[in-house]
């Protein structure tokens, strides 16, 4: 069914801001249809400690250099022994990871499909495969689109786990697609945790057009949510690798690993208007 027809029938003349419950979930499934790679999907070891979706911003506001440093940060993290140690903190000792690159409302690409990781060797294989894949790109910044896609990917994973986490990276607010809070609330109400990697590159790296600490505050107020949610801020390209590694260790271990914790702010009262502020259209 055409998405617009389905939205019209579901809305029944209501503003999209008033959609709730079953109607909202219907829209999430109708809208989220990320492109997939050709890798074979996970079809065994269905019980894992964690289903983790790494939702990575590749919008035009991220330069090619920044995108490469970001990708290399994830590759380097999975090659680090801390990841293998964190895996053993869970009851089953294994997790499932999916790597999603996103930009506009319909620009979500599954770069690495659901992959079981239960040893350092598994993590190294995942890192090598990810390093060999080309970067994707798109136009617009739709965090709501990325979260909608993640919602559908969890539903179709065929996996069972006590925790589901979306790790969203980005350098700007939602400026396209569904209102962010509509999608955010549906996911967190359903037991999903959303963590954030707020990319706030300034000074020598780039101009922070939203003002000091805006992206960190936006992610704290509007993006993260759910049990033990946190946001890590990257303020220069040299910080990517260390920040991503610490963040992944904490996510895999459920914030219980005996490692130096990543810098984070707990979810607190809103400090920005989540559904009206946005980047320059098309950024």
Rosetta blueprint (number, residue, H / E / L):
1 X L
2 X L
3 X H
4 X H
5 X H
6 X H
7 X H
8 X H
9 X H
10 X H
11 X H
12 X L
13 X L
14 X L
15 X L
16 X H
17 X H
18 X H
19 X L
20 X L
21 X H
22 X H
23 X H
24 X H
25 X H
26 X H
27 X H
28 X H
29 X H
30 X H
31 X H
32 X L
33 X L
34 X L
35 X E
36 X E
37 X L
38 X L
39 X L
40 X L
41 X L
42 X L
43 X L
44 X L
45 X L
46 X L
47 X E
48 X L
49 X L
50 X E
51 X E
52 X E
53 X E
54 X E
55 X E
56 X E
57 X E
58 X L
59 X L
60 X L
61 X L
62 X L
63 X L
64 X H
65 X H
66 X H
67 X H
68 X H
69 X H
70 X H
71 X H
72 X H
73 X H
74 X H
75 X H
76 X H
77 X H
78 X H
79 X L
80 X L
81 X H
82 X H
83 X H
84 X H
85 X H
86 X H
87 X H
88 X L
89 X L
90 X L
91 X L
92 X L
93 X L
94 X L
95 X E
96 X E
97 X E
98 X E
99 X E
100 X E
101 X E
102 X E
103 X L
104 X L
105 X L
106 X L
107 X L
108 X E
109 X E
110 X E
111 X E
112 X E
113 X E
114 X E
115 X E
116 X E
117 X E
118 X L
119 X L
120 X H
121 X H
122 X H
123 X H
124 X H
125 X H
126 X H
127 X H
128 X H
129 X H
130 X H
131 X H
132 X H
133 X L
134 X L
135 X L
136 X L
137 X L
138 X L
139 X L
140 X L
141 X L
142 X L
143 X H
144 X H
145 X H
146 X H
147 X H
148 X H
149 X H
150 X H
151 X H
152 X H
153 X H
154 X H
155 X H
156 X L
157 X L
158 X L
159 X L
160 X E
161 X L
162 X L
163 X E
164 X E
165 X E
166 X E
167 X E
168 X E
169 X E
170 X E
171 X L
172 X L
173 X L
174 X L
175 X L
176 X L
177 X L
178 X L
179 X L
180 X H
181 X H
182 X H
183 X H
184 X H
185 X H
186 X H
187 X H
188 X H
189 X H
190 X L
191 X L
192 X L
193 X E
194 X E
195 X E
196 X E
197 X E
198 X E
199 X E
200 X L
201 X L
202 X L
203 X L
204 X L
205 X L
206 X L
207 X L
208 X L
209 X L
210 X L
211 X L
212 X L
213 X L
214 X H
215 X H
216 X H
217 X H
218 X H
219 X H
220 X H
221 X H
222 X H
223 X H
224 X L
225 X E
226 X L
227 X L
228 X L
229 X L
230 X E
231 X E
232 X E
233 X E
234 X E
235 X L
236 X L
237 X H
238 X H
239 X H
240 X H
241 X H
242 X H
243 X H
244 X H
245 X H
246 X H
247 X H
248 X H
249 X H
250 X H
251 X H
252 X H
253 X L
254 X L
255 X L
256 X L
257 X L
258 X L
259 X L
260 X L
261 X L
262 X L
263 X L
264 X L
265 X E
266 X E
267 X L
268 X L
269 X L
270 X L
271 X L
272 X L
273 X L
274 X L
275 X L
276 X L
277 X L
278 X L
279 X L
280 X L
281 X L
282 X L
283 X L
